[in-house]
């Protein structure tokens, strides 16, 4: 049951886990210096720097999962990833 949920979660990811990890690191680093301005500005900067092609799809995915600004992306997505992916290890 749990394994199935994990597999489905992984399948739903619009970019690779590695890219998400990079995004989290990027946000962590930058949110220390700049407060979240209630937008996805840093997240969008990351797309541009890393030439993520399906940025729109990723943004929709993030919003579906409760990430409406940079700090929410960081905290809510890390929670999700912990719940679904780190359990596997
Ligand atoms: Zn925020």
PDB file of the backbone (N, CA, C, O) and the ligand in Angstrom, with CONECT records:
HET     ZN  A 101       1
ATOM      1  N   UNK A   1       0.842  -1.204   0.000  1.00  0.00           N
ATOM      2  CA  UNK A   1       0.000   0.000   0.000  1.00  0.00           C
ATOM      3  C   UNK A   1       0.878   1.256   0.000  1.00  0.00           C
ATOM      4  O   UNK A   1       0.726   2.145  -0.838  1.00  0.00           O
ATOM      5  N   UNK A   2       1.788   1.298   0.953  1.00  0.00           N
ATOM      6  CA  UNK A   2       2.669   2.441   1.038  1.00  0.00           C
ATOM      7  C   UNK A   2       3.590   2.507  -0.184  1.00  0.00           C
ATOM      8  O   UNK A   2       3.870   3.579  -0.722  1.00  0.00           O
ATOM      9  N   UNK A   3       4.043   1.343  -0.594  1.00  0.00           N
ATOM     10  CA  UNK A   3       4.924   1.288  -1.747  1.00  0.00           C
ATOM     11  C   UNK A   3       4.225   1.817  -2.992  1.00  0.00           C
ATOM     12  O   UNK A   3       4.827   2.495  -3.825  1.00  0.00           O
ATOM     13  N   UNK A   4       2.940   1.490  -3.097  1.00  0.00           N
ATOM     14  CA  UNK A   4       2.184   1.937  -4.252  1.00  0.00           C
ATOM     15  C   UNK A   4       2.062   3.462  -4.242  1.00  0.00           C
ATOM     16  O   UNK A   4       2.218   4.116  -5.272  1.00  0.00           O
ATOM     17  N   UNK A   5       1.783   4.008  -3.073  1.00  0.00           N
ATOM     18  CA  UNK A   5       1.673   5.463  -2.950  1.00  0.00           C
ATOM     19  C   UNK A   5       2.996   6.125  -3.304  1.00  0.00           C
ATOM     20  O   UNK A   5       3.022   7.181  -3.937  1.00  0.00           O
ATOM     21  N   UNK A   6       4.082   5.504  -2.897  1.00  0.00           N
ATOM     22  CA  UNK A   6       5.396   6.064  -3.202  1.00  0.00           C
ATOM     23  C   UNK A   6       5.669   6.043  -4.703  1.00  0.00           C
ATOM     24  O   UNK A   6       6.168   7.011  -5.277  1.00  0.00           O
ATOM     25  N   UNK A   7       5.329   4.920  -5.320  1.00  0.00           N
ATOM     26  CA  UNK A   7       5.554   4.799  -6.754  1.00  0.00           C
ATOM     27  C   UNK A   7       4.722   5.825  -7.508  1.00  0.00           C
ATOM     28  O   UNK A   7       5.187   6.435  -8.471  1.00  0.00           O
ATOM     29  N   UNK A   8       3.493   6.005  -7.059  1.00  0.00           N
ATOM     30  CA  UNK A   8       2.623   6.973  -7.732  1.00  0.00           C
ATOM     31  C   UNK A   8       3.128   8.394  -7.549  1.00  0.00           C
ATOM     32  O   UNK A   8       3.071   9.218  -8.462  1.00  0.00           O
ATOM     33  N   UNK A   9       3.617   8.659  -6.363  1.00  0.00           N
ATOM     34  CA  UNK A   9       4.171   9.990  -6.097  1.00  0.00           C
ATOM     35  C   UNK A   9       5.357  10.244  -7.018  1.00  0.00           C
ATOM     36  O   UNK A   9       5.482  11.309  -7.623  1.00  0.00           O
ATOM     37  N   UNK A  10       6.202   9.267  -7.108  1.00  0.00           N
ATOM     38  CA  UNK A  10       7.386   9.450  -7.938  1.00  0.00           C
ATOM     39  C   UNK A  10       7.016   9.638  -9.404  1.00  0.00           C
ATOM     40  O   UNK A  10       7.632  10.421 -10.127  1.00  0.00           O
ATOM     41  N   UNK A  11       6.002   8.904  -9.818  1.00  0.00           N
ATOM     42  CA  UNK A  11       5.570   9.026 -11.214  1.00  0.00           C
ATOM     43  C   UNK A  11       4.980  10.398 -11.495  1.00  0.00           C
ATOM     44  O   UNK A  11       5.048  10.894 -12.620  1.00  0.00           O
ATOM     45  N   UNK A  12       4.397  11.012 -10.461  1.00  0.00           N
ATOM     46  CA  UNK A  12       3.733  12.300 -10.654  1.00  0.00           C
ATOM     47  C   UNK A  12       4.737  13.456 -10.717  1.00  0.00           C
ATOM     48  O   UNK A  12       4.366  14.572 -11.082  1.00  0.00           O
ATOM     49  N   UNK A  13       5.980  13.209 -10.374  1.00  0.00           N
ATOM     50  CA  UNK A  13       6.968  14.290 -10.351  1.00  0.00           C
ATOM     51  C   UNK A  13       7.252  14.822 -11.754  1.00  0.00           C
ATOM     52  O   UNK A  13       7.552  14.046 -12.662  1.00  0.00           O
ATOM     53  N   UNK A  14       7.159  16.130 -11.935  1.00  0.00           N
ATOM     54  CA  UNK A  14       7.399  16.696 -13.266  1.00  0.00           C
ATOM     55  C   UNK A  14       8.883  16.833 -13.615  1.00  0.00           C
ATOM     56  O   UNK A  14       9.230  16.944 -14.791  1.00  0.00           O
ATOM     57  N   UNK A  15       9.746  16.826 -12.626  1.00  0.00           N
ATOM     58  CA  UNK A  15      11.194  16.820 -12.887  1.00  0.00           C
ATOM     59  C   UNK A  15      11.818  15.747 -11.996  1.00  0.00           C
ATOM     60  O   UNK A  15      11.167  15.211 -11.099  1.00  0.00           O
ATOM     61  N   UNK A  16      13.069  15.448 -12.253  1.00  0.00           N
ATOM     62  CA  UNK A  16      13.682  14.344 -11.509  1.00  0.00           C
ATOM     63  C   UNK A  16      13.863  14.707 -10.035  1.00  0.00           C
ATOM     64  O   UNK A  16      13.870  15.874  -9.642  1.00  0.00           O
ATOM     65  N   UNK A  17      14.007  13.657  -9.252  1.00  0.00           N
ATOM     66  CA  UNK A  17      14.264  13.855  -7.833  1.00  0.00           C
ATOM     67  C   UNK A  17      15.510  14.681  -7.611  1.00  0.00           C
ATOM     68  O   UNK A  17      15.570  15.518  -6.710  1.00  0.00           O
ATOM     69  N   UNK A  18      16.514  14.431  -8.455  1.00  0.00           N
ATOM     70  CA  UNK A  18      17.775  15.155  -8.312  1.00  0.00           C
ATOM     71  C   UNK A  18      17.554  16.650  -8.534  1.00  0.00           C
ATOM     72  O   UNK A  18      18.117  17.484  -7.824  1.00  0.00           O
ATOM     73  N   UNK A  19      16.729  16.978  -9.528  1.00  0.00           N
ATOM     74  CA  UNK A  19      16.441  18.391  -9.776  1.00  0.00           C
ATOM     75  C   UNK A  19      15.689  19.009  -8.601  1.00  0.00           C
ATOM     76  O   UNK A  19      15.927  20.160  -8.236  1.00  0.00           O
ATOM     77  N   UNK A  20      14.788  18.238  -8.019  1.00  0.00           N
ATOM     78  CA  UNK A  20      14.079  18.754  -6.848  1.00  0.00           C
ATOM     79  C   UNK A  20      15.058  19.006  -5.705  1.00  0.00           C
ATOM     80  O   UNK A  20      14.985  20.023  -5.015  1.00  0.00           O
ATOM     81  N   UNK A  21      15.967  18.065  -5.525  1.00  0.00           N
ATOM     82  CA  UNK A  21      16.951  18.238  -4.464  1.00  0.00           C
ATOM     83  C   UNK A  21      17.761  19.512  -4.685  1.00  0.00           C
ATOM     84  O   UNK A  21      18.044  20.257  -3.748  1.00  0.00           O
ATOM     85  N   UNK A  22      18.125  19.742  -5.936  1.00  0.00           N
ATOM     86  CA  UNK A  22      18.883  20.958  -6.267  1.00  0.00           C
ATOM     87  C   UNK A  22      18.042  22.201  -5.989  1.00  0.00           C
ATOM     88  O   UNK A  22      18.536  23.200  -5.468  1.00  0.00           O
ATOM     89  N   UNK A  23      16.769  22.118  -6.344  1.00  0.00           N
ATOM     90  CA  UNK A  23      15.869  23.241  -6.085  1.00  0.00           C
ATOM     91  C   UNK A  23      15.785  23.529  -4.585  1.00  0.00           C
ATOM     92  O   UNK A  23      15.849  24.687  -4.170  1.00  0.00           O
ATOM     93  N   UNK A  24      15.643  22.487  -3.778  1.00  0.00           N
ATOM     94  CA  UNK A  24      15.564  22.678  -2.330  1.00  0.00           C
ATOM     95  C   UNK A  24      16.839  23.325  -1.793  1.00  0.00           C
ATOM     96  O   UNK A  24      16.786  24.237  -0.967  1.00  0.00           O
ATOM     97  N   UNK A  25      17.975  22.845  -2.269  1.00  0.00           N
ATOM     98  CA  UNK A  25      19.246  23.428  -1.813  1.00  0.00           C
ATOM     99  C   UNK A  25      19.320  24.902  -2.179  1.00  0.00           C
ATOM    100  O   UNK A  25      19.737  25.744  -1.384  1.00  0.00           O
ATOM    101  N   UNK A  26      18.903  25.186  -3.402  1.00  0.00           N
ATOM    102  CA  UNK A  26      18.923  26.563  -3.892  1.00  0.00           C
ATOM    103  C   UNK A  26      18.025  27.461  -3.029  1.00  0.00           C
ATOM    104  O   UNK A  26      18.417  28.560  -2.639  1.00  0.00           O
ATOM    105  N   UNK A  27      16.833  26.976  -2.745  1.00  0.00           N
ATOM    106  CA  UNK A  27      15.894  27.773  -1.951  1.00  0.00           C
ATOM    107  C   UNK A  27      16.421  27.965  -0.530  1.00  0.00           C
ATOM    108  O   UNK A  27      16.346  29.058   0.030  1.00  0.00           O
ATOM    109  N   UNK A  28      16.947  26.901   0.032  1.00  0.00           N
ATOM    110  CA  UNK A  28      17.474  26.970   1.390  1.00  0.00           C
ATOM    111  C   UNK A  28      18.544  28.059   1.485  1.00  0.00           C
ATOM    112  O   UNK A  28      18.531  28.903   2.381  1.00  0.00           O
ATOM    113  N   UNK A  29      19.455  28.006   0.539  1.00  0.00           N
ATOM    114  CA  UNK A  29      20.546  28.955   0.512  1.00  0.00           C
ATOM    115  C   UNK A  29      20.029  30.387   0.398  1.00  0.00           C
ATOM    116  O   UNK A  29      20.457  31.278   1.132  1.00  0.00           O
ATOM    117  N   UNK A  30      19.107  30.589  -0.529  1.00  0.00           N
ATOM    118  CA  UNK A  30      18.670  31.946  -0.818  1.00  0.00           C
ATOM    119  C   UNK A  30      17.649  32.490   0.159  1.00  0.00           C
ATOM    120  O   UNK A  30      17.551  33.704   0.338  1.00  0.00           O
ATOM    121  N   UNK A  31      16.899  31.629   0.785  1.00  0.00           N
ATOM    122  CA  UNK A  31      15.902  32.114   1.739  1.00  0.00           C
ATOM    123  C   UNK A  31      16.558  32.533   3.049  1.00  0.00           C
ATOM    124  O   UNK A  31      15.944  33.217   3.868  1.00  0.00           O
ATOM    125  N   UNK A  32      17.815  32.116   3.243  1.00  0.00           N
ATOM    126  CA  UNK A  32      18.525  32.566   4.429  1.00  0.00           C
ATOM    127  C   UNK A  32      18.833  34.052   4.329  1.00  0.00           C
ATOM    128  O   UNK A  32      18.795  34.781   5.320  1.00  0.00           O
ATOM    129  N   UNK A  33      19.136  34.480   3.124  1.00  0.00           N
ATOM    130  CA  UNK A  33      19.509  35.874   2.928  1.00  0.00           C
ATOM    131  C   UNK A  33      18.317  36.761   2.613  1.00  0.00           C
ATOM    132  O   UNK A  33      18.250  37.912   3.044  1.00  0.00           O
ATOM    133  N   UNK A  34      17.395  36.219   1.871  1.00  0.00           N
ATOM    134  CA  UNK A  34      16.218  36.999   1.485  1.00  0.00           C
ATOM    135  C   UNK A  34      14.985  36.351   2.097  1.00  0.00           C
ATOM    136  O   UNK A  34      14.804  35.135   2.031  1.00  0.00           O
ATOM    137  N   UNK A  35      14.148  37.177   2.686  1.00  0.00           N
ATOM    138  CA  UNK A  35      12.897  36.624   3.170  1.00  0.00           C
ATOM    139  C   UNK A  35      11.999  36.276   1.997  1.00  0.00           C
ATOM    140  O   UNK A  35      12.088  36.871   0.923  1.00  0.00           O
ATOM    141  N   UNK A  36      11.145  35.313   2.224  1.00  0.00           N
ATOM    142  CA  UNK A  36      10.184  34.947   1.195  1.00  0.00           C
ATOM    143  C   UNK A  36       9.267  36.133   0.931  1.00  0.00           C
ATOM    144  O   UNK A  36       8.742  36.728   1.873  1.00  0.00           O
ATOM    145  N   UNK A  37       9.067  36.484  -0.332  1.00  0.00           N
ATOM    146  CA  UNK A  37       8.191  37.615  -0.631  1.00  0.00           C
ATOM    147  C   UNK A  37       6.821  37.143  -1.102  1.00  0.00           C
ATOM    148  O   UNK A  37       6.123  37.836  -1.842  1.00  0.00           O
ATOM    149  N   UNK A  38       6.455  35.945  -0.655  1.00  0.00           N
ATOM    150  CA  UNK A  38       5.145  35.372  -0.973  1.00  0.00           C
ATOM    151  C   UNK A  38       4.928  35.161  -2.454  1.00  0.00           C
ATOM    152  O   UNK A  38       3.798  35.192  -2.941  1.00  0.00           O
ATOM    153  N   UNK A  39       6.009  34.949  -3.157  1.00  0.00           N
ATOM    154  CA  UNK A  39       5.889  34.592  -4.562  1.00  0.00           C
ATOM    155  C   UNK A  39       6.831  33.429  -4.835  1.00  0.00           C
ATOM    156  O   UNK A  39       7.539  32.957  -3.945  1.00  0.00           O
ATOM    157  N   UNK A  40       6.823  32.984  -6.070  1.00  0.00           N
ATOM    158  CA  UNK A  40       7.723  31.900  -6.456  1.00  0.00           C
ATOM    159  C   UNK A  40       8.962  32.444  -7.166  1.00  0.00           C
ATOM    160  O   UNK A  40       9.533  31.783  -8.033  1.00  0.00           O
ATOM    161  N   UNK A  41       9.372  33.667  -6.784  1.00  0.00           N
ATOM    162  CA  UNK A  41      10.461  34.337  -7.502  1.00  0.00           C
ATOM    163  C   UNK A  41      11.745  33.510  -7.535  1.00  0.00           C
ATOM    164  O   UNK A  41      12.354  33.357  -8.594  1.00  0.00           O
ATOM    165  N   UNK A  42      12.160  32.978  -6.390  1.00  0.00           N
ATOM    166  CA  UNK A  42      13.402  32.206  -6.351  1.00  0.00           C
ATOM    167  C   UNK A  42      13.259  30.895  -7.110  1.00  0.00           C
ATOM    168  O   UNK A  42      14.174  30.464  -7.811  1.00  0.00           O
ATOM    169  N   UNK A  43      12.116  30.281  -6.962  1.00  0.00           N
ATOM    170  CA  UNK A  43      11.852  29.036  -7.687  1.00  0.00           C
ATOM    171  C   UNK A  43      11.958  29.280  -9.185  1.00  0.00           C
ATOM    172  O   UNK A  43      12.536  28.477  -9.917  1.00  0.00           O
ATOM    173  N   UNK A  44      11.397  30.390  -9.628  1.00  0.00           N
ATOM    174  CA  UNK A  44      11.444  30.706 -11.057  1.00  0.00           C
ATOM    175  C   UNK A  44      12.855  31.024 -11.517  1.00  0.00           C
ATOM    176  O   UNK A  44      13.255  30.691 -12.632  1.00  0.00           O
ATOM    177  N   UNK A  45      13.604  31.677 -10.632  1.00  0.00           N
ATOM    178  CA  UNK A  45      15.008  31.933 -10.951  1.00  0.00           C
ATOM    179  C   UNK A  45      15.747  30.607 -11.169  1.00  0.00           C
ATOM    180  O   UNK A  45      16.581  30.475 -12.064  1.00  0.00           O
ATOM    181  N   UNK A  46      15.418  29.656 -10.338  1.00  0.00           N
ATOM    182  CA  UNK A  46      16.057  28.340 -10.454  1.00  0.00           C
ATOM    183  C   UNK A  46      15.734  27.699 -11.800  1.00  0.00           C
ATOM    184  O   UNK A  46      16.623  27.142 -12.444  1.00  0.00           O
ATOM    185  N   UNK A  47      14.501  27.766 -12.226  1.00  0.00           N
ATOM    186  CA  UNK A  47      14.141  27.212 -13.545  1.00  0.00           C
ATOM    187  C   UNK A  47      14.997  27.814 -14.629  1.00  0.00           C
ATOM    188  O   UNK A  47      15.506  27.126 -15.515  1.00  0.00           O
ATOM    189  N   UNK A  48      15.142  29.152 -14.530  1.00  0.00           N
ATOM    190  CA  UNK A  48      15.879  29.839 -15.586  1.00  0.00           C
ATOM    191  C   UNK A  48      17.356  29.453 -15.578  1.00  0.00           C
ATOM    192  O   UNK A  48      17.941  29.169 -16.624  1.00  0.00           O
ATOM    193  N   UNK A  49      17.940  29.447 -14.400  1.00  0.00           N
ATOM    194  CA  UNK A  49      19.362  29.095 -14.287  1.00  0.00           C
ATOM    195  C   UNK A  49      19.619  27.677 -14.772  1.00  0.00           C
ATOM    196  O   UNK A  49      20.639  27.394 -15.400  1.00  0.00           O
ATOM    197  N   UNK A  50      18.686  26.798 -14.474  1.00  0.00           N
ATOM    198  CA  UNK A  50      18.915  25.389 -14.795  1.00  0.00           C
ATOM    199  C   UNK A  50      18.217  24.937 -16.072  1.00  0.00           C
ATOM    200  O   UNK A  50      18.191  23.752 -16.406  1.00  0.00           O
ATOM    201  N   UNK A  51      17.664  25.897 -16.763  1.00  0.00           N
ATOM    202  CA  UNK A  51      17.005  25.629 -18.043  1.00  0.00           C
ATOM    203  C   UNK A  51      16.009  24.485 -17.978  1.00  0.00           C
ATOM    204  O   UNK A  51      16.024  23.568 -18.800  1.00  0.00           O
ATOM    205  N   UNK A  52      15.149  24.566 -16.983  1.00  0.00           N
ATOM    206  CA  UNK A  52      14.073  23.590 -16.869  1.00  0.00           C
ATOM    207  C   UNK A  52      13.020  23.947 -17.917  1.00  0.00           C
ATOM    208  O   UNK A  52      12.484  25.055 -17.932  1.00  0.00           O
ATOM    209  N   UNK A  53      12.746  23.004 -18.772  1.00  0.00           N
ATOM    210  CA  UNK A  53      11.906  23.334 -19.924  1.00  0.00           C
ATOM    211  C   UNK A  53      10.421  23.313 -19.617  1.00  0.00           C
ATOM    212  O   UNK A  53       9.648  24.070 -20.207  1.00  0.00           O
ATOM    213  N   UNK A  54      10.020  22.449 -18.697  1.00  0.00           N
ATOM    214  CA  UNK A  54       8.582  22.354 -18.414  1.00  0.00           C
ATOM    215  C   UNK A  54       8.221  23.125 -17.147  1.00  0.00           C
ATOM    216  O   UNK A  54       7.457  22.650 -16.306  1.00  0.00           O
ATOM    217  N   UNK A  55       8.791  24.331 -17.033  1.00  0.00           N
ATOM    218  CA  UNK A  55       8.602  25.135 -15.826  1.00  0.00           C
ATOM    219  C   UNK A  55       7.128  25.311 -15.462  1.00  0.00           C
ATOM    220  O   UNK A  55       6.764  25.289 -14.286  1.00  0.00           O
ATOM    221  N   UNK A  56       6.302  25.481 -16.463  1.00  0.00           N
ATOM    222  CA  UNK A  56       4.890  25.712 -16.180  1.00  0.00           C
ATOM    223  C   UNK A  56       4.251  24.493 -15.520  1.00  0.00           C
ATOM    224  O   UNK A  56       3.462  24.600 -14.581  1.00  0.00           O
ATOM    225  N   UNK A  57       4.620  23.352 -16.046  1.00  0.00           N
ATOM    226  CA  UNK A  57       4.113  22.094 -15.487  1.00  0.00           C
ATOM    227  C   UNK A  57       4.571  21.924 -14.034  1.00  0.00           C
ATOM    228  O   UNK A  57       3.807  21.504 -13.165  1.00  0.00           O
ATOM    229  N   UNK A  58       5.828  22.262 -13.805  1.00  0.00           N
ATOM    230  CA  UNK A  58       6.361  22.130 -12.450  1.00  0.00           C
ATOM    231  C   UNK A  58       5.654  23.094 -11.507  1.00  0.00           C
ATOM    232  O   UNK A  58       5.327  22.744 -10.373  1.00  0.00           O
ATOM    233  N   UNK A  59       5.423  24.302 -11.985  1.00  0.00           N
ATOM    234  CA  UNK A  59       4.745  25.288 -11.150  1.00  0.00           C
ATOM    235  C   UNK A  59       3.342  24.812 -10.775  1.00  0.00           C
ATOM    236  O   UNK A  59       2.915  24.943  -9.628  1.00  0.00           O
ATOM    237  N   UNK A  60       2.644  24.266 -11.746  1.00  0.00           N
ATOM    238  CA  UNK A  60       1.310  23.751 -11.450  1.00  0.00           C
ATOM    239  C   UNK A  60       1.368  22.616 -10.435  1.00  0.00           C
ATOM    240  O   UNK A  60       0.539  22.520  -9.530  1.00  0.00           O
ATOM    241  N   UNK A  61       2.357  21.771 -10.607  1.00  0.00           N
ATOM    242  CA  UNK A  61       2.525  20.644  -9.691  1.00  0.00           C
ATOM    243  C   UNK A  61       2.780  21.143  -8.277  1.00  0.00           C
ATOM    244  O   UNK A  61       2.205  20.635  -7.314  1.00  0.00           O
ATOM    245  N   UNK A  62       3.644  22.141  -8.163  1.00  0.00           N
ATOM    246  CA  UNK A  62       3.970  22.691  -6.848  1.00  0.00           C
ATOM    247  C   UNK A  62       2.727  23.275  -6.189  1.00  0.00           C
ATOM    248  O   UNK A  62       2.488  23.075  -4.998  1.00  0.00           O
ATOM    249  N   UNK A  63       1.944  23.996  -6.977  1.00  0.00           N
ATOM    250  CA  UNK A  63       0.746  24.617  -6.419  1.00  0.00           C
ATOM    251  C   UNK A  63      -0.276  23.570  -5.999  1.00  0.00           C
ATOM    252  O   UNK A  63      -0.947  23.707  -4.976  1.00  0.00           O
ATOM    253  N   UNK A  64      -0.378  22.528  -6.805  1.00  0.00           N
ATOM    254  CA  UNK A  64      -1.295  21.443  -6.444  1.00  0.00           C
ATOM    255  C   UNK A  64      -0.918  20.827  -5.107  1.00  0.00           C
ATOM    256  O   UNK A  64      -1.766  20.323  -4.371  1.00  0.00           O
ATOM    257  N   UNK A  65       0.373  20.879  -4.811  1.00  0.00           N
ATOM    258  CA  UNK A  65       0.842  20.270  -3.580  1.00  0.00           C
ATOM    259  C   UNK A  65       1.087  21.284  -2.468  1.00  0.00           C
ATOM    260  O   UNK A  65       1.773  20.987  -1.489  1.00  0.00           O
ATOM    261  N   UNK A  66       0.531  22.468  -2.619  1.00  0.00           N
ATOM    262  CA  UNK A  66       0.555  23.442  -1.543  1.00  0.00           C
ATOM    263  C   UNK A  66       1.721  24.402  -1.554  1.00  0.00           C
ATOM    264  O   UNK A  66       1.921  25.143  -0.592  1.00  0.00           O
ATOM    265  N   UNK A  67       2.500  24.406  -2.633  1.00  0.00           N
ATOM    266  CA  UNK A  67       3.640  25.318  -2.684  1.00  0.00           C
ATOM    267  C   UNK A  67       3.334  26.571  -3.473  1.00  0.00           C
ATOM    268  O   UNK A  67       3.564  26.617  -4.681  1.00  0.00           O
ATOM    269  N   UNK A  68       2.818  27.587  -2.805  1.00  0.00           N
ATOM    270  CA  UNK A  68       2.422  28.804  -3.520  1.00  0.00           C
ATOM    271  C   UNK A  68       3.462  29.913  -3.432  1.00  0.00           C
ATOM    272  O   UNK A  68       3.343  30.934  -4.110  1.00  0.00           O
ATOM    273  N   UNK A  69       4.474  29.719  -2.606  1.00  0.00           N
ATOM    274  CA  UNK A  69       5.574  30.681  -2.554  1.00  0.00           C
ATOM    275  C   UNK A  69       6.847  29.910  -2.212  1.00  0.00           C
ATOM    276  O   UNK A  69       6.795  28.721  -1.898  1.00  0.00           O
ATOM    277  N   UNK A  70       7.984  30.592  -2.275  1.00  0.00           N
ATOM    278  CA  UNK A  70       9.264  29.887  -2.144  1.00  0.00           C
ATOM    279  C   UNK A  70       9.406  29.128  -0.823  1.00  0.00           C
ATOM    280  O   UNK A  70       9.876  27.990  -0.811  1.00  0.00           O
ATOM    281  N   UNK A  71       9.006  29.747   0.278  1.00  0.00           N
ATOM    282  CA  UNK A  71       9.193  29.052   1.558  1.00  0.00           C
ATOM    283  C   UNK A  71       8.251  27.856   1.653  1.00  0.00           C
ATOM    284  O   UNK A  71       8.601  26.834   2.243  1.00  0.00           O
ATOM    285  N   UNK A  72       7.069  27.979   1.078  1.00  0.00           N
ATOM    286  CA  UNK A  72       6.147  26.835   1.095  1.00  0.00           C
ATOM    287  C   UNK A  72       6.659  25.703   0.225  1.00  0.00           C
ATOM    288  O   UNK A  72       6.519  24.528   0.565  1.00  0.00           O
ATOM    289  N   UNK A  73       7.250  26.069  -0.894  1.00  0.00           N
ATOM    290  CA  UNK A  73       7.827  25.040  -1.754  1.00  0.00           C
ATOM    291  C   UNK A  73       8.862  24.264  -0.950  1.00  0.00           C
ATOM    292  O   UNK A  73       8.883  23.033  -0.955  1.00  0.00           O
ATOM    293  N   UNK A  74       9.709  25.001  -0.270  1.00  0.00           N
ATOM    294  CA  UNK A  74      10.767  24.360   0.496  1.00  0.00           C
ATOM    295  C   UNK A  74      10.189  23.462   1.587  1.00  0.00           C
ATOM    296  O   UNK A  74      10.530  22.282   1.661  1.00  0.00           O
ATOM    297  N   UNK A  75       9.316  24.012   2.436  1.00  0.00           N
ATOM    298  CA  UNK A  75       8.878  23.236   3.586  1.00  0.00           C
ATOM    299  C   UNK A  75       7.870  22.159   3.221  1.00  0.00           C
ATOM    300  O   UNK A  75       7.970  21.028   3.697  1.00  0.00           O
ATOM    301  N   UNK A  76       6.922  22.490   2.400  1.00  0.00           N
ATOM    302  CA  UNK A  76       5.892  21.495   2.091  1.00  0.00           C
ATOM    303  C   UNK A  76       6.414  20.374   1.201  1.00  0.00           C
ATOM    304  O   UNK A  76       6.050  19.211   1.371  1.00  0.00           O
ATOM    305  N   UNK A  77       7.261  20.733   0.265  1.00  0.00           N
ATOM    306  CA  UNK A  77       7.771  19.691  -0.623  1.00  0.00           C
ATOM    307  C   UNK A  77       8.758  18.787   0.098  1.00  0.00           C
ATOM    308  O   UNK A  77       8.792  17.580  -0.140  1.00  0.00           O
ATOM    309  N   UNK A  78       9.556  19.371   0.977  1.00  0.00           N
ATOM    310  CA  UNK A  78      10.493  18.517   1.704  1.00  0.00           C
ATOM    311  C   UNK A  78       9.733  17.517   2.562  1.00  0.00           C
ATOM    312  O   UNK A  78      10.126  16.359   2.702  1.00  0.00           O
ATOM    313  N   UNK A  79       8.643  17.995   3.129  1.00  0.00           N
ATOM    314  CA  UNK A  79       7.787  17.110   3.916  1.00  0.00           C
ATOM    315  C   UNK A  79       7.267  15.961   3.061  1.00  0.00           C
ATOM    316  O   UNK A  79       7.314  14.793   3.447  1.00  0.00           O
ATOM    317  N   UNK A  80       6.769  16.335   1.887  1.00  0.00           N
ATOM    318  CA  UNK A  80       6.233  15.335   0.962  1.00  0.00           C
ATOM    319  C   UNK A  80       7.298  14.318   0.555  1.00  0.00           C
ATOM    320  O   UNK A  80       7.068  13.108   0.538  1.00  0.00           O
ATOM    321  N   UNK A  81       8.459  14.853   0.232  1.00  0.00           N
ATOM    322  CA  UNK A  81       9.523  13.956  -0.212  1.00  0.00           C
ATOM    323  C   UNK A  81       9.963  13.038   0.903  1.00  0.00           C
ATOM    324  O   UNK A  81      10.285  11.872   0.672  1.00  0.00           O
ATOM    325  N   UNK A  82       9.976  13.563   2.110  1.00  0.00           N
ATOM    326  CA  UNK A  82      10.342  12.735   3.240  1.00  0.00           C
ATOM    327  C   UNK A  82       9.328  11.617   3.417  1.00  0.00           C
ATOM    328  O   UNK A  82       9.667  10.459   3.661  1.00  0.00           O
ATOM    329  N   UNK A  83       8.084  12.011   3.286  1.00  0.00           N
ATOM    330  CA  UNK A  83       7.009  11.052   3.499  1.00  0.00           C
ATOM    331  C   UNK A  83       7.056   9.938   2.460  1.00  0.00           C
ATOM    332  O   UNK A  83       6.890   8.763   2.789  1.00  0.00           O
ATOM    333  N   UNK A  84       7.283  10.315   1.208  1.00  0.00           N
ATOM    334  CA  UNK A  84       7.136   9.323   0.147  1.00  0.00           C
ATOM    335  C   UNK A  84       8.438   8.687  -0.288  1.00  0.00           C
ATOM    336  O   UNK A  84       8.472   7.509  -0.646  1.00  0.00           O
ATOM    337  N   UNK A  85       9.501   9.454  -0.260  1.00  0.00           N
ATOM    338  CA  UNK A  85      10.693   8.941  -0.901  1.00  0.00           C
ATOM    339  C   UNK A  85      11.742   8.460   0.085  1.00  0.00           C
ATOM    340  O   UNK A  85      12.349   7.411  -0.132  1.00  0.00           O
ATOM    341  N   UNK A  86      11.969   9.189   1.150  1.00  0.00           N
ATOM    342  CA  UNK A  86      13.019   8.759   2.056  1.00  0.00           C
ATOM    343  C   UNK A  86      12.648   7.486   2.813  1.00  0.00           C
ATOM    344  O   UNK A  86      13.511   6.803   3.364  1.00  0.00           O
ATOM    345  N   UNK A  87      11.356   7.179   2.830  1.00  0.00           N
ATOM    346  CA  UNK A  87      10.910   5.945   3.468  1.00  0.00           C
ATOM    347  C   UNK A  87      11.499   4.707   2.807  1.00  0.00           C
ATOM    348  O   UNK A  87      11.673   3.658   3.427  1.00  0.00           O
ATOM    349  N   UNK A  88      11.794   4.871   1.543  1.00  0.00           N
ATOM    350  CA  UNK A  88      12.285   3.729   0.767  1.00  0.00           C
ATOM    351  C   UNK A  88      13.659   3.248   1.209  1.00  0.00           C
ATOM    352  O   UNK A  88      14.000   2.071   1.092  1.00  0.00           O
ATOM    353  N   UNK A  89      14.434   4.200   1.721  1.00  0.00           N
ATOM    354  CA  UNK A  89      15.828   3.868   2.026  1.00  0.00           C
ATOM    355  C   UNK A  89      15.900   2.920   3.234  1.00  0.00           C
ATOM    356  O   UNK A  89      16.991   2.525   3.645  1.00  0.00           O
TER     357      UNK A  89
HETATM  358 ZN    ZN A 101       6.571  32.092   1.602  1.00  0.00          ZN
END
